[in-house]
């Protein structure tokens, strides 16, 4: 990994981020979210947190967080998952089909 410097819009100060300089790892993250029902509810019922799947390039995997980016060639939109909501991380592999270059 190499260290790059980026500036957040409107902040004016550079922030140091670790980012990949080799081929980034494409991952699928399955994660759980919070479910909220507004107003007065007669009962909780059979409520389960919704599960979502997000795909991106792995930027950082630490004890308390997982960070992915949606862009391979640079640091695009970034998603930070607290480790407690991550159910599964699967490394994806590109499969070349006949005729692909």
C-alpha positions as CSV (number, residue, x, y, z in Angstrom):
1,X,0.0,0.0,0.0
2,X,1.1,3.6,-0.5
3,X,0.0,6.7,1.3
4,X,-1.8,9.4,-0.7
5,X,-3.2,12.7,0.4
6,X,-6.6,14.0,-0.4
7,X,-8.5,17.1,0.6
8,X,-12.1,17.0,1.7
9,X,-14.3,19.6,0.0
10,X,-14.7,22.7,2.1
11,X,-12.3,21.5,4.8
12,X,-9.0,22.8,3.2
13,X,-6.8,20.3,5.1
14,X,-5.3,17.2,3.6
15,X,-6.2,13.9,5.2
16,X,-3.8,10.9,4.9
17,X,-5.4,7.7,3.7
18,X,-4.0,4.3,3.1
19,X,-4.9,3.1,-0.4
20,X,-4.0,0.3,-2.8
21,X,-1.3,0.7,-5.4
22,X,-1.5,-3.0,-6.5
23,X,-4.5,-4.6,-8.1
24,X,-7.3,-3.9,-5.6
25,X,-9.4,-6.8,-4.1
26,X,-13.0,-6.8,-5.2
27,X,-15.3,-7.8,-2.3
28,X,-19.0,-8.5,-1.6
29,X,-20.0,-7.3,1.9
30,X,-23.2,-8.7,3.4
31,X,-24.3,-6.4,6.3
32,X,-27.2,-5.8,8.7
33,X,-28.9,-2.5,9.1
34,X,-31.2,-0.9,11.7
35,X,-34.9,-1.2,11.2
36,X,-37.2,1.6,12.5
37,X,-41.0,1.8,12.7
38,X,-42.2,5.3,13.4
39,X,-45.3,6.1,15.4
40,X,-47.3,4.1,17.9
41,X,-47.1,0.4,17.1
42,X,-49.5,-2.1,18.7
43,X,-46.8,-4.8,18.9
44,X,-43.2,-5.4,17.8
45,X,-44.2,-8.4,15.8
46,X,-41.7,-10.6,14.0
47,X,-39.2,-7.8,13.1
48,X,-35.8,-8.6,11.8
49,X,-33.0,-6.2,10.8
50,X,-32.7,-5.9,7.0
51,X,-29.7,-7.5,5.3
52,X,-28.0,-5.8,2.4
53,X,-25.2,-6.7,0.0
54,X,-22.7,-4.1,-1.2
55,X,-19.8,-4.6,-3.7
56,X,-16.6,-2.6,-3.8
57,X,-12.9,-2.5,-3.7
58,X,-11.3,-3.2,-0.4
59,X,-9.5,-0.2,1.0
60,X,-8.9,-1.3,4.6
61,X,-10.0,-4.1,6.9
62,X,-9.4,-3.4,10.5
63,X,-10.6,-4.7,13.9
64,X,-13.4,-2.2,14.2
65,X,-14.2,-1.2,10.6
66,X,-14.2,-2.3,7.0
67,X,-13.7,0.3,4.3
68,X,-14.5,-0.1,0.6
69,X,-14.5,2.2,-2.5
70,X,-16.6,2.0,-5.6
71,X,-13.8,3.0,-7.9
72,X,-10.9,0.8,-9.0
73,X,-8.6,3.5,-10.5
74,X,-8.8,6.0,-7.6
75,X,-10.5,6.6,-4.3
76,X,-14.1,7.2,-5.3
77,X,-17.2,7.0,-3.0
78,X,-16.2,5.3,0.2
79,X,-18.3,3.2,2.5
80,X,-17.3,2.5,6.1
81,X,-18.9,-0.5,7.8
82,X,-18.6,-0.9,11.6
83,X,-17.4,-4.5,12.1
84,X,-20.4,-5.3,14.2
85,X,-22.8,-5.0,11.3
86,X,-20.7,-7.1,8.8
87,X,-22.1,-10.6,8.5
88,X,-19.8,-11.8,5.7
89,X,-17.1,-10.6,3.3
90,X,-16.5,-12.6,0.1
91,X,-13.5,-11.9,-2.2
92,X,-14.8,-11.8,-5.8
93,X,-12.8,-13.0,-8.8
94,X,-13.1,-11.8,-12.3
95,X,-13.7,-14.7,-14.7
96,X,-12.6,-14.2,-18.3
97,X,-15.1,-15.7,-20.8
98,X,-14.1,-16.7,-24.3
99,X,-14.0,-13.7,-26.5
100,X,-13.1,-11.3,-23.7
101,X,-9.9,-9.3,-24.1
